[in-house]
Amino acid sequence: MVRTLRITGFSVAGRPISTPTTKFGGQPVWLAGPQWPISAAWDRPMRFVGQIELGPVLGAVGHGRVAYVFVTHADHEEDFFDPDVVDPDGGENAVIVQPGGDCAGPVRPLTTGPGLYGVDGSQVEFTVDLLPADEPGPMTDEELEALPSADRDRYHVELIDGDKIGGTPLFFQGDEWPDGGPWRLLLQLDSNWAPFHLNLGSSPRLFAFVSEDGAQGRLLVQDS
């Protein structure tokens, strides 16, 4: 079994969060010096999605570490979308781990930058309501096909679906683990249903990963 924290709700932060706790939006609370990732194609700061404490994901290896999630993303009412945002090696997304993590792309020591916004363009920041749960580990497509239909549906819909931190990824376009690794799931998020505007495609699911040694992260998007 794999431990997960299911995201059961988002709560608006009453004031800016200044501690390195799990949150979405606002500004990153860096543990070390700022490492704001820069879009490879557009030379602009990526948008900060959120930060996630790594202890619940990696256990002792993650204690005292935080992963920061970024994507290349338009400003409010800007007609802009980079399709490479779905690619873990496309230079248009990043997962920065501190302290001591490696970063695959260019960064700048920016203390503030673009954050999440709502449908009206206003900046937003959320804490998350988390429910601990255990779920089965990953299964290959061949293993899933060998299951009875009812068991396969239960695995998908009841056991590993939904927004969560840690756990088993529910890929819907085949297994798509990033190169390298081995990886642990950091975040699974159906961004169209989140209480903030995050355009990653028509029906996208965001997957962020962290290496088992806590040294690096990757992000990809599957879109139907």
N, CA, C and O of each residue as an XYZ file, in Angstrom:
896
protein
N       0.829     -1.191      0.000
C       0.000      0.000      0.000
C       0.872      1.252      0.000
O       2.002      1.239      0.487
N       0.328      2.325     -0.552
C       1.044      3.591     -0.666
C       0.260      4.655      0.093
O      -0.950      4.789     -0.088
N       0.948      5.406      0.939
C       0.305      6.451      1.709
C       0.052      7.671      0.830
O       0.903      8.060      0.031
N      -1.129      8.269      0.986
C      -1.479      9.470      0.239
C      -2.211     10.437      1.152
O      -2.736     10.049      2.195
N      -2.240     11.692      0.753
C      -3.043     12.717      1.412
C      -4.036     13.232      0.377
O      -3.659     13.961     -0.540
N      -5.284     12.859      0.521
C      -6.309     13.299     -0.425
C      -6.683     14.748     -0.146
O      -6.916     15.134      0.999
N      -6.739     15.541     -1.208
C      -7.138     16.944     -1.078
C      -8.661     16.987     -1.079
O      -9.297     16.783     -2.113
N      -9.234     17.253      0.081
C     -10.690     17.271      0.207
C     -11.273     18.670      0.086
O     -12.492     18.821      0.000
N     -10.424     19.701      0.079
C     -10.925     21.057     -0.069
C      -9.800     22.072     -0.057
O      -8.686     21.793      0.387
N     -10.119     23.257     -0.555
C      -9.201     24.386     -0.546
C      -9.825     25.487      0.305
O     -11.018     25.764      0.178
N      -9.039     26.112      1.164
C      -9.531     27.193      2.017
C      -8.751     28.467      1.721
O      -7.520     28.459      1.702
N      -9.470     29.555      1.493
C      -8.826     30.832      1.203
C      -8.002     31.271      2.410
O      -8.496     31.275      3.537
N      -6.753     31.637      2.168
C      -5.897     32.125      3.245
C      -6.321     33.542      3.620
O      -6.478     34.402      2.753
N      -6.503     33.773      4.908
C      -6.936     35.097      5.346
C      -5.866     36.151      5.221
O      -6.171     37.341      5.137
N      -4.619     35.734      5.207
C      -3.486     36.647      5.055
C      -2.350     35.868      4.398
O      -2.383     34.637      4.393
N      -1.350     36.546      3.846
C      -0.264     35.835      3.166
C       0.410     34.818      4.083
O       0.726     35.107      5.237
N       0.622     33.622      3.540
C       1.267     32.552      4.295
C       2.778     32.734      4.208
O       3.336     32.827      3.115
N       3.429     32.785      5.352
C       4.863     33.074      5.392
C       5.684     31.931      5.961
O       6.860     32.109      6.280
N       5.076     30.756      6.092
C       5.789     29.575      6.576
C       5.856     28.541      5.459
O       5.008     28.553      4.567
N       6.847     27.643      5.484
C       7.030     26.673      4.391
C       6.092     25.473      4.502
O       6.533     24.324      4.492
N       4.802     25.755      4.608
C       3.792     24.713      4.674
C       3.178     24.498      3.295
O       3.350     25.316      2.391
N       2.463     23.393      3.146
C       1.802     23.105      1.873
C       0.721     24.132      1.599
O      -0.118     24.410      2.455
N       0.747     24.696      0.396
C      -0.244     25.698      0.002
C      -0.254     25.806     -1.508
O       0.638     25.302     -2.190
N      -1.304     26.487     -2.032
C      -1.393     26.809     -3.450
C      -1.555     28.315     -3.588
O      -2.311     28.939     -2.843
N      -0.835     28.899     -4.554
C      -0.923     30.319     -4.799
C      -0.078     31.141     -3.847
O       0.729     30.610     -3.084
N      -0.280     32.458     -3.908
C       0.562     33.361     -3.141
C       1.972     33.386     -3.707
O       2.168     33.263     -4.916
N       2.942     33.543     -2.833
C       4.350     33.565     -3.211
C       5.090     32.435     -2.504
O       4.728     32.066     -1.387
N       6.115     31.882     -3.138
C       6.868     30.807     -2.488
C       7.582     31.281     -1.232
O       8.105     32.394     -1.179
N       7.594     30.423     -0.227
C       8.362     30.674      0.989
C       9.616     29.814      0.892
O       9.606     28.641      1.263
N      10.684     30.402      0.395
C      11.890     29.650      0.086
C      12.604     29.208      1.358
O      12.696     29.968      2.323
N      13.102     27.990      1.355
C      13.925     27.504      2.453
C      15.376     27.927      2.286
O      16.073     28.169      3.272
N      15.823     28.015      1.067
C      17.156     28.508      0.748
C      16.974     29.782     -0.098
O      15.904     30.390     -0.056
N      17.980     30.188     -0.850
C      17.830     31.375     -1.676
C      16.807     31.166     -2.776
O      16.611     30.036     -3.222
N      16.142     32.239     -3.230
C      15.146     32.121     -4.296
C      15.737     31.511     -5.563
O      16.841     31.856     -5.984
N      14.969     30.587     -6.166
C      15.346     29.929     -7.421
C      14.134     29.938     -8.346
O      13.529     28.892     -8.582
N      13.777     31.099     -8.868
C      12.569     31.192     -9.681
C      12.858     30.691    -11.098
O      13.698     31.267    -11.788
N      12.178     29.631    -11.544
C      12.477     29.079    -12.878
C      11.973     29.991    -13.989
O      10.963     30.681    -13.847
N      12.699     29.974    -15.088
C      12.437     30.850    -16.237
C      12.049     30.002    -17.446
O      12.658     28.967    -17.716
N      11.024     30.459    -18.169
C      10.591     29.777    -19.385
C      11.727     29.699    -20.392
O      12.389     30.697    -20.676
N      11.943     28.504    -20.929
C      13.027     28.317    -21.896
C      12.761     29.067    -23.194
O      13.687     29.626    -23.781
N      11.510     29.089    -23.651
C      11.185     29.694    -24.938
C      10.912     31.188    -24.848
O      11.175     31.921    -25.801
N      10.381     31.654    -23.704
C       9.883     33.022    -23.610
C      10.700     33.907    -22.683
O      10.436     35.106    -22.596
N      11.673     33.356    -21.996
C      12.543     34.126    -21.093
C      11.731     34.962    -20.106
O      12.069     36.112    -19.827
N      10.648     34.365    -19.577
C       9.814     35.043    -18.588
C       9.660     34.126    -17.381
O       9.697     32.904    -17.529
N       9.489     34.693    -16.192
C       9.320     33.841    -15.013
C       8.083     32.954    -15.145
O       7.026     33.410    -15.580
N       8.226     31.695    -14.769
C       7.071     30.805    -14.734
C       6.125     31.234    -13.607
O       6.494     32.014    -12.730
N       4.895     30.703    -13.653
C       3.899     31.027    -12.637
C       3.990     30.016    -11.492
O       4.029     28.804    -11.707
N       4.022     30.551    -10.273
C       4.085     29.706     -9.081
C       2.715     29.096     -8.824
O       1.725     29.810     -8.663
N       2.667     27.762     -8.787
C       1.420     27.046     -8.521
C       1.264     26.760     -7.035
O       0.194     26.990     -6.471
N       2.308     26.266     -6.400
C       2.203     25.960     -4.981
C       3.458     25.308     -4.449
O       4.389     25.006     -5.195
N       3.465     25.097     -3.143
C       4.582     24.441     -2.477
C       4.049     23.297     -1.629
O       2.959     23.389     -1.066
N       4.824     22.215     -1.539
C       4.368     20.998     -0.873
C       5.474     20.476      0.037
O       6.609     20.280     -0.398
N       5.132     20.254      1.299
C       6.074     19.650      2.227
C       6.357     18.208      1.807
O       5.438     17.465      1.462
N       7.620     17.818      1.838
C       8.006     16.511      1.321
C       8.012     15.401      2.367
O       8.123     14.229      2.008
N       7.896     15.738      3.647
C       7.875     14.706      4.664
C       6.799     13.649      4.439
O       7.097     12.456      4.503
N       5.539     14.057      4.175
C       4.499     13.051      3.947
C       4.705     12.209      2.686
O       4.152     11.114      2.578
N       5.492     12.709      1.736
C       5.719     12.000      0.478
C       6.919     11.075      0.560
O       6.874      9.949      0.064
N       7.998     11.545      1.184
C       9.264     10.803      1.184
C       9.665     10.282      2.558
O      10.694      9.618      2.676
N       8.887     10.561      3.594
C       9.270     10.124      4.925
C      10.473     10.902      5.429
O      10.567     12.115      5.237
N      11.396     10.191      6.080
C      12.544     10.846      6.699
C      13.399     11.599      5.682
O      13.963     12.645      6.002
N      13.497     11.079      4.470
C      14.296     11.745      3.430
C      13.732     13.138      3.125
O      14.480     14.062      2.804
N      12.415     13.276      3.229
C      11.789     14.547      2.905
C      11.614     15.490      4.073
O      11.149     16.614      3.888
N      11.973     15.063      5.270
C      11.774     15.909      6.443
C      12.556     17.221      6.300
O      13.756     17.209      6.025
N      11.873     18.335      6.487
C      12.514     19.643      6.379
C      12.725     20.117      4.957
O      13.408     21.117      4.736
N      12.149     19.414      3.982
C      12.284     19.815      2.578
C      10.926     20.211      2.007
O       9.881     19.742      2.458
N      10.968     21.085      1.007
C       9.760     21.562      0.336
C       9.984     21.523     -1.164
O      11.073     21.845     -1.639
N       8.957     21.128     -1.921
C       8.987     21.169     -3.386
C       8.103     22.316     -3.854
O       6.991     22.492     -3.357
N       8.598     23.097     -4.812
C       7.908     24.263     -5.343
C       7.541     23.981     -6.802
O       8.404     23.613     -7.598
N       6.280     24.152     -7.148
C       5.751     23.765     -8.459
C       5.469     25.021     -9.288
O       4.831     25.961     -8.815
N       5.960     25.020    -10.541
C       5.805     26.165    -11.445
C       5.399     25.688    -12.837
O       5.730     24.574    -13.242
N       4.678     26.544    -13.566
C       4.361     26.299    -14.976
C       4.436     27.616    -15.744
O       4.178     28.683    -15.185
N       4.787     27.538    -17.014
C       4.657     28.695    -17.897
C       3.178     28.924    -18.149
O       2.463     28.014    -18.568
N       2.715     30.156    -17.890
C       1.275     30.412    -17.910
C       1.012     31.884    -18.201
O       1.800     32.753    -17.826
N      -0.105     32.153    -18.875
C      -0.481     33.508    -19.246
C      -0.892     34.331    -18.029
O      -1.284     33.787    -16.996
N      -0.794     35.645    -18.170
C      -1.419     36.564    -17.232
C      -2.922     36.598    -17.499
O      -3.395     36.063    -18.501
N      -3.652     37.222    -16.609
C      -5.103     37.331    -16.772
C      -5.437     38.066    -18.070
O      -4.899     39.138    -18.345
N      -6.336     37.471    -18.865
C      -6.813     38.020    -20.140
C      -5.720     38.126    -21.202
O      -5.899     38.819    -22.203
N      -4.595     37.450    -20.996
C      -3.546     37.388    -22.011
C      -3.800     36.174    -22.899
O      -4.033     35.075    -22.395
N      -3.757     36.365    -24.208
C      -3.994     35.282    -25.161
C      -2.680     34.552    -25.409
O      -1.942     34.870    -26.341
N      -2.405     33.570    -24.560
C      -1.092     32.937    -24.597
C      -1.188     31.535    -23.991
O      -1.748     31.360    -22.909
N      -0.645     30.550    -24.684
C      -0.552     29.190    -24.152
C       0.618     28.507    -24.831
O       0.709     28.495    -26.059
N       1.511     27.939    -24.039
C       2.658     27.212    -24.587
C       2.386     25.718    -24.462
O       2.309     25.205    -23.345
N       2.238     25.006    -25.577
C       1.919     23.570    -25.500
C       3.012     22.738    -24.846
O       2.745     21.619    -24.407
N       4.231     23.252    -24.769
C       5.311     22.496    -24.132
C       5.148     22.392    -22.619
O       5.926     21.703    -21.960
N       4.139     23.075    -22.061
C       3.917     23.000    -20.620
C       3.579     21.570    -20.178
O       3.718     21.243    -19.000
N       3.140     20.724    -21.104
C       2.766     19.343    -20.752
C       3.981     18.424    -20.651
O       3.871     17.325    -20.107
N       5.134     18.846    -21.162
C       6.310     17.992    -21.324
C       7.253     18.156    -20.134
O       7.628     19.286    -19.822
N       7.651     17.077    -19.456
C       8.568     17.225    -18.322
C       9.941     17.742    -18.715
O      10.686     18.226    -17.863
N      10.284     17.648    -19.995
C      11.590     18.125    -20.452
C      11.464     19.240    -21.486
O      12.399     19.490    -22.246
N      10.307     19.914    -21.517
C      10.070     20.952    -22.510
C      10.512     22.341    -22.107
O      10.414     23.271    -22.908
N      10.997     22.510    -20.889
C      11.474     23.808    -20.442
C      10.379     24.777    -20.041
O      10.644     25.963    -19.843
N       9.114     24.275    -19.913
C       8.007     25.175    -19.589
C       7.286     24.779    -18.297
O       6.165     25.226    -18.053
N       7.904     23.967    -17.493
C       7.422     23.692    -16.145
C       8.620     23.315    -15.287
O       9.691     23.000    -15.805
N       8.433     23.349    -13.979
C       9.550     23.037    -13.091
C       9.038     22.636    -11.720
O       8.009     23.123    -11.253
N       9.778     21.738    -11.088
C       9.589     21.402     -9.678
C      10.934     21.614     -8.998
O      11.886     20.872     -9.241
N      11.006     22.622     -8.152
C      12.239     22.976     -7.453
C      12.184     22.410     -6.043
O      11.213     22.646     -5.323
N      13.214     21.664     -5.633
C      13.282     21.107     -4.284
C      14.334     21.871     -3.486
O      15.451     22.094     -3.953
N      13.947     22.269     -2.265
C      14.894     22.894     -1.338
C      14.769     22.235      0.029
O      13.693     21.767      0.402
N      15.883     22.199      0.783
C      17.224     22.579      0.366
C      17.919     21.451     -0.391
O      17.545     20.283     -0.289
N      18.936     21.835     -1.149
C      19.841     20.867     -1.754
C      19.402     20.236     -3.041
O      20.088     19.345     -3.541
N      18.256     20.666     -3.624
C      17.788     20.054     -4.851
C      18.480     20.579     -6.089
O      18.988     21.700     -6.107
N      18.493     19.753     -7.129
C      19.028     20.165     -8.422
C      17.905     20.768     -9.263
O      16.743     20.387     -9.119
N      18.254     21.708    -10.140
C      17.274     22.308    -11.045
C      17.734     22.096    -12.473
O      18.879     22.394    -12.812
N      16.840     21.578    -13.320
C      17.234     21.215    -14.679
C      17.337     22.409    -15.611
O      18.035     22.322    -16.622
N      16.670     23.527    -15.316
C      16.635     24.665    -16.229
C      17.124     25.944    -15.570
O      17.556     25.931    -14.417
N      17.054     27.058    -16.310
C      17.536     28.343    -15.777
C      16.638     28.877    -14.669
O      15.419     28.711    -14.712
N      17.247     29.515    -13.683
C      16.522     30.149    -12.585
C      17.108     31.538    -12.351
O      18.233     31.835    -12.754
N      16.312     32.382    -11.684
C      16.769     33.705    -11.269
C      16.448     33.897     -9.791
O      15.495     33.303     -9.287
N      17.227     34.716     -9.091
C      17.001     34.909     -7.651
C      15.894     35.925     -7.381
O      16.112     36.924     -6.697
N      14.703     35.660     -7.927
C      13.576     36.565     -7.738
C      12.865     36.232     -6.427
O      12.554     35.070     -6.167
N      12.610     37.239     -5.608
C      11.902     36.999     -4.356
C      10.390     36.967     -4.565
O       9.675     36.346     -3.779
N       9.896     37.622     -5.604
C       8.470     37.575     -5.939
C       8.316     37.407     -7.447
O       9.219     37.728     -8.219
N       7.141     36.892     -7.851
C       6.879     36.682     -9.270
C       5.418     36.354     -9.479
O       4.615     36.504     -8.558
N       5.050     35.905    -10.682
C       3.651     35.611    -10.969
C       3.117     34.445    -10.141
O       3.774     33.412    -10.012
N       1.922     34.620     -9.583
C       1.274     33.581     -8.803
C      -0.085     33.236     -9.379
O      -0.471     33.747    -10.430
N      -0.804     32.375     -8.693
C      -2.126     31.964     -9.151
C      -3.126     33.114     -9.042
O      -2.998     33.986     -8.183
N      -4.125     33.097     -9.932
C      -5.182     34.109     -9.871
C      -6.533     33.443    -10.111
O      -6.620     32.339    -10.649
N      -7.581     34.147     -9.695
C      -8.930     33.661     -9.875
C      -9.486     34.046    -11.227
O      -8.784     34.644    -12.043
N     -10.746     33.706    -11.475
C     -11.361     33.977    -12.776
C     -11.443     35.465    -13.061
O     -11.528     35.863    -14.223
N     -11.418     36.309    -12.014
C     -11.473     37.758    -12.214
C     -10.095     38.391    -12.289
O      -9.977     39.610    -12.418
N      -9.055     37.578    -12.210
C      -7.686     38.084    -12.312
C      -7.050     38.430    -10.988
O      -5.869     38.775    -10.959
N      -7.783     38.353     -9.882
C      -7.214     38.704     -8.581
C      -6.299     37.586     -8.078
O      -6.565     36.405     -8.299
N      -5.229     37.975     -7.405
C      -4.290     37.003     -6.872
C      -4.941     36.204     -5.746
O      -5.694     36.756     -4.944
N      -4.653     34.908     -5.686
C      -5.290     34.029     -4.701
C      -4.235     33.185     -3.990
O      -3.132     32.972     -4.493
N      -4.613     32.717     -2.809
C      -3.746     31.849     -2.014
C      -4.638     30.945     -1.172
O      -5.605     31.407     -0.566
N      -4.307     29.646     -1.137
C      -5.144     28.666     -0.460
C      -4.312     27.736      0.409
O      -3.206     27.345      0.036
N      -4.853     27.385      1.575
C      -4.396     26.213      2.288
C      -5.223     25.031      1.781
O      -6.205     25.224      1.064
N      -4.834     23.822      2.145
C      -5.566     22.641      1.669
C      -5.997     21.781      2.848
O      -5.284     21.646      3.843
N      -7.190     21.202      2.704
C      -7.688     20.229      3.664
C      -7.258     18.850      3.181
O      -7.557     18.468      2.049
N      -6.557     18.102      4.033
C      -5.943     16.840      3.625
C      -6.464     15.689      4.475
O      -6.601     15.814      5.692
N      -6.753     14.564      3.819
C      -7.242     13.371      4.486
C      -6.277     12.221      4.208
O      -6.176     11.786      3.061
N      -5.564     11.711      5.216
C      -4.649     10.581      4.989
C      -5.415      9.330      4.555
O      -6.517      9.061      5.034
N      -4.811      8.578      3.643
C      -5.418      7.333      3.160
C      -4.318      6.420      2.631
O      -3.207      6.867      2.345
N      -4.642      5.146      2.507
C      -3.746      4.171      1.882
C      -4.374      3.715      0.574
O      -5.585      3.509      0.493
N      -3.543      3.560     -0.447
C      -4.048      3.098     -1.733
C      -3.064      2.112     -2.340
O      -1.894      2.090     -1.958
N      -3.526      1.291     -3.288
C      -2.628      0.303     -3.904
C      -1.541      0.971     -4.728
O      -1.680      2.109     -5.175
N      -0.461      0.238     -4.914
C       0.638      0.748     -5.723
C       0.318      0.729     -7.207
O      -0.746      0.254     -7.606
N       1.230      1.244     -8.036
C       1.000      1.293     -9.482
C       0.868     -0.102    -10.088
O       1.488     -1.060     -9.627
N       0.049     -0.190    -11.126
C      -0.105     -1.417    -11.901
C       0.157     -1.096    -13.365
O      -0.200     -0.018    -13.840
N       0.770     -2.014    -14.073
C       1.000     -1.822    -15.501
C      -0.317     -1.985    -16.253
O      -1.290     -2.518    -15.719
N      -0.332     -1.518    -17.498
C      -1.522     -1.688    -18.333
C      -1.883     -3.161    -18.473
O      -3.061     -3.517    -18.480
N      -0.865     -4.020    -18.584
C      -1.123     -5.450    -18.737
C      -1.751     -6.035    -17.479
O      -2.655     -6.866    -17.562
N      -1.273     -5.601    -16.308
C      -1.851     -6.082    -15.056
C      -3.293     -5.623    -14.900
O      -4.144     -6.374    -14.422
N      -3.563     -4.391    -15.303
C      -4.935     -3.881    -15.213
C      -5.871     -4.638    -16.150
O      -6.995     -4.972    -15.777
N      -5.405     -4.903    -17.359
C      -6.245     -5.610    -18.328
C      -6.585     -7.021    -17.862
O      -7.607     -7.585    -18.254
N      -5.716     -7.588    -17.017
C      -5.964     -8.945    -16.527
C      -7.009     -8.987    -15.411
O      -7.495    -10.063    -15.061
N      -7.357     -7.828    -14.853
C      -8.348     -7.783    -13.785
C      -9.761     -7.876    -14.347
O      -9.997     -7.471    -15.485
N     -10.704     -8.403    -13.569
C     -12.115     -8.309    -13.959
C     -12.508     -6.831    -14.100
O     -11.940     -5.962    -13.439
N     -13.461     -6.571    -14.949
C     -13.861     -5.193    -15.246
C     -14.233     -4.416    -13.984
O     -13.844     -3.259    -13.831
N     -14.981     -5.046    -13.083
C     -15.409     -4.352    -11.866
C     -14.220     -3.979    -10.991
O     -14.192     -2.890    -10.416
N     -13.229     -4.881    -10.885
C     -12.039     -4.591    -10.083
C     -11.209     -3.489    -10.730
O     -10.640     -2.651    -10.029
N     -11.132     -3.480    -12.058
C     -10.387     -2.443    -12.769
C     -11.034     -1.075    -12.555
O     -10.339     -0.088    -12.311
N     -12.360     -1.019    -12.647
C     -13.068      0.247    -12.432
C     -12.890      0.738    -11.002
O     -12.708      1.932    -10.763
N     -12.944     -0.198    -10.050
C     -12.767      0.195     -8.647
C     -11.366      0.731     -8.414
O     -11.196      1.715     -7.694
N     -10.360      0.102     -9.010
C      -8.978      0.576     -8.876
C      -8.870      2.015     -9.358
O      -8.254      2.853     -8.700
N      -9.472      2.297    -10.513
C      -9.372      3.632    -11.086
C     -10.198      4.656    -10.312
O      -9.677      5.683     -9.877
N     -11.476      4.372    -10.145
C     -12.416      5.387     -9.672
C     -12.400      5.545     -8.157
O     -12.440      6.666     -7.650
N     -12.341      4.440     -7.435
C     -12.450      4.515     -5.982
C     -11.106      4.637     -5.278
O     -11.013      5.278     -4.231
N     -10.052      4.023     -5.845
C      -8.832      3.861     -5.082
C      -7.744      4.879     -5.380
O      -7.036      5.288     -4.460
N      -7.581      5.307     -6.632
C      -6.448      6.197     -6.926
C      -6.850      7.467     -7.672
O      -5.977      8.239     -8.069
N      -8.129      7.702     -7.868
C      -8.578      8.917     -8.547
C      -8.550     10.101     -7.577
O      -8.446      9.918     -6.364
N      -8.645     11.317     -8.125
C      -8.827     12.504     -7.303
C      -7.559     13.303     -7.090
O      -6.450     12.837     -7.353
N      -7.753     14.527     -6.605
C      -6.632     15.402     -6.273
C      -5.967     14.900     -4.995
O      -6.649     14.546     -4.034
N      -4.625     14.870     -4.986
C      -3.937     14.299     -3.827
C      -2.470     14.667     -3.836
O      -1.909     15.093     -4.846
N      -1.873     14.488     -2.681
C      -0.433     14.633     -2.489
C       0.116     13.254     -2.147
O      -0.326     12.623     -1.187
N       1.085     12.787     -2.938
C       1.593     11.435     -2.761
C       0.617     10.397     -3.284
O      -0.459     10.728     -3.783
N       1.008      9.145     -3.162
C       0.140      8.067     -3.605
C       0.519      7.533     -4.978
O       1.670      7.630     -5.403
N      -0.475      6.964     -5.666
C      -0.296      6.311     -6.959
C      -0.925      7.161     -8.056
O      -2.100      7.511     -7.945
N      -0.188      7.506     -9.113
C      -0.769      8.328    -10.172
C      -1.813      7.574    -10.987
O      -1.652      6.391    -11.287
N      -2.887      8.281    -11.338
C      -3.901      7.721    -12.226
C      -3.692      8.308    -13.615
O      -4.321      9.298    -13.986
N      -2.795      7.680    -14.380
C      -2.593      8.079    -15.771
C      -3.796      7.636    -16.595
O      -4.361      6.573    -16.340
N      -4.192      8.438    -17.576
C      -5.267      8.016    -18.468
C      -4.816      7.980    -19.927
O      -5.632      7.771    -20.825
N      -3.515      8.182    -20.165
C      -2.946      8.056    -21.502
C      -1.738      7.129    -21.474
O      -0.722      7.396    -22.115
N      -1.860      6.037    -20.725
C      -0.750      5.109    -20.595
C       0.236      5.571    -19.538
O       0.271      6.750    -19.185
N       1.039      4.641    -19.032
C       2.063      4.987    -18.050
C       3.024      6.004    -18.645
O       3.566      5.790    -19.730
N       3.238      7.105    -17.943
C       4.051      8.181    -18.501
C       4.980      8.753    -17.439
O       5.081      9.968    -17.275
N       5.659      7.857    -16.720
C       6.627      8.332    -15.742
C       7.740      9.104    -16.452
O       8.163      8.698    -17.535
N       8.218     10.189    -15.881
C       9.340     10.905    -16.508
C      10.576     10.019    -16.589
O      10.715      9.050    -15.841
N      11.462     10.365    -17.502
C      12.743      9.663    -17.575
C      13.525      9.884    -16.282
O      13.288     10.850    -15.557
N      14.449      8.985    -16.010
C      15.242      9.099    -14.791
C      14.533      8.432    -13.630
O      13.898      7.389    -13.786
N      14.647      9.035    -12.483
C      13.985      8.486    -11.308
C      14.864      7.472    -10.592
O      16.082      7.488    -10.772
N      14.277      6.582     -9.777
C      12.839      6.349     -9.604
C      12.128      7.533     -8.960
O      12.727      8.321     -8.228
N      10.807      7.637     -9.258
C      10.015      8.779     -8.868
C       8.917      8.388     -7.881
O       8.424      7.260     -7.878
N       8.552      9.358     -7.047
C       7.352      9.278     -6.230
C       6.376     10.359     -6.717
O       6.785     11.465     -7.071
N       5.102     10.026     -6.728
C       4.112     11.046     -7.042
C       4.123     12.119     -5.957
O       4.032     11.814     -4.768
N       4.236     13.364     -6.375
C       4.174     14.504     -5.463
C       2.770     15.094     -5.431
O       2.223     15.349     -4.358
N       2.187     15.312     -6.616
C       0.882     15.966     -6.713
C       0.126     15.445     -7.915
O       0.692     15.321     -9.002
N      -1.150     15.138     -7.730
C      -2.078     14.850     -8.814
C      -3.212     15.859     -8.700
O      -3.843     15.970     -7.649
N      -3.476     16.605     -9.788
C      -4.442     17.704     -9.712
C      -5.191     17.833    -11.026
O      -4.586     18.022    -12.081
N      -6.516     17.730    -10.956
C      -7.373     18.041    -12.102
C      -7.624     19.545    -12.079
O      -8.528     20.022    -11.392
N      -6.815     20.288    -12.836
C      -6.770     21.738    -12.655
C      -8.048     22.449    -13.070
O      -8.316     23.548    -12.584
N      -8.846     21.855    -13.956
C     -10.092     22.512    -14.359
C     -11.096     22.628    -13.214
O     -12.016     23.443    -13.276
N     -10.924     21.817    -12.173
C     -11.871     21.812    -11.050
C     -11.317     22.503     -9.824
O     -11.942     22.471     -8.764
N     -10.166     23.122     -9.945
C      -9.566     23.831     -8.812
C     -10.181     25.232     -8.677
O     -10.705     25.767     -9.654
N     -10.124     25.822     -7.499
C     -10.717     27.146     -7.286
C      -9.805     28.292     -7.716
O      -9.795     29.351     -7.089
N      -9.044     28.079     -8.779
C      -8.181     29.104     -9.347
C      -8.065     28.818    -10.832
O      -8.364     27.711    -11.280
N      -7.631     29.812    -11.598
C      -7.501     29.633    -13.040
C      -6.126     29.073    -13.352
O      -5.107     29.691    -13.042
N      -6.106     27.903    -13.965
C      -4.843     27.265    -14.346
C      -5.086     26.533    -15.657
O      -5.558     25.396    -15.668
N      -4.760     27.190    -16.757
C      -5.016     26.646    -18.089
C      -3.857     25.755    -18.515
O      -2.778     26.234    -18.862
N      -4.103     24.448    -18.480
C      -3.090     23.474    -18.894
C      -3.583     22.606    -20.041
O      -2.957     21.597    -20.365
N      -4.707     22.988    -20.663
C      -5.278     22.215    -21.753
C      -6.788     22.195    -21.641
O      -7.375     22.960    -20.876
N      -7.418     21.309    -22.414
C      -8.882     21.259    -22.413
C      -9.432     20.472    -21.227
O     -10.339     20.948    -20.544
N      -8.902     19.280    -20.970
C      -9.307     18.467    -19.807
C      -8.043     17.881    -19.170
O      -7.817     16.673    -19.241
N      -7.227     18.726    -18.555
C      -5.892     18.295    -18.145
C      -5.838     17.725    -16.741
O      -6.652     18.050    -15.877
N      -4.863     16.874    -16.543
C      -4.503     16.403    -15.203
C      -3.005     16.638    -15.028
O      -2.191     16.170    -15.824
N      -2.663     17.362    -13.983
C      -1.266     17.679    -13.677
C      -0.698     16.587    -12.778
O      -1.331     16.169    -11.809
N       0.512     16.132    -13.119
C       1.252     15.187    -12.292
C       2.618     15.797    -11.991
O       3.381     16.103    -12.908
N       2.925     15.972    -10.710
C       4.266     16.382    -10.312
C       4.908     15.221     -9.564
O       4.239     14.486     -8.837
N       6.220     15.068     -9.753
C       6.951     13.953     -9.169
C       8.201     14.469     -8.462
O       8.712     15.541     -8.785
N       8.679     13.701     -7.506
C       9.936     13.988     -6.839
C      10.735     12.694     -6.786
O      10.170     11.614     -6.613
N      12.050     12.804     -6.936
C      12.889     11.610     -6.886
C      12.928     11.062     -5.462
O      12.728     11.800     -4.498
N      13.188      9.760     -5.342
C      13.148      9.106     -4.035
C      14.222      9.619     -3.089
O      14.100      9.480     -1.872
N      15.288     10.218     -3.650
C      16.323     10.790     -2.786
C      16.059     12.260     -2.482
O      16.852     12.902     -1.792
N      14.946     12.800     -2.993
C      14.595     14.184     -2.728
C      15.475     15.210     -3.416
O      15.494     16.374     -3.015
N      16.205     14.800     -4.444
C      17.157     15.695     -5.082
C      16.576     16.476     -6.254
O      17.128     17.512     -6.624
N      15.473     16.011     -6.853
C      14.951     16.688     -8.035
C      13.486     16.365     -8.227
O      12.954     15.423     -7.640
N      12.838     17.172     -9.067
C      11.429     16.959     -9.374
C      11.156     17.119    -10.851
O      11.965     17.688    -11.584
N      10.003     16.612    -11.290
C       9.550     16.742    -12.665
C       8.044     16.947    -12.670
O       7.363     16.626    -11.696
N       7.530     17.478    -13.764
C       6.111     17.726    -13.910
C       5.701     17.386    -15.327
O       6.434     17.665    -16.276
N       4.515     16.773    -15.477
C       3.935     16.552    -16.792
C       2.430     16.721    -16.698
O       1.855     16.711    -15.609
N       1.800     16.877    -17.856
C       0.345     17.029    -17.947
C      -0.174     16.045    -18.973
O       0.365     15.944    -20.075
N      -1.227     15.315    -18.611
C      -1.966     14.529    -19.597
C      -3.283     15.235    -19.870
O      -3.944     15.716    -18.950
N      -3.662     15.294    -21.150
C      -4.843     16.072    -21.547
C      -5.663     15.255    -22.535
O      -5.128     14.761    -23.527
N      -6.940     15.112    -22.274
C      -7.784     14.335    -23.168
C      -8.394     15.221    -24.248
O      -9.140     14.733    -25.098
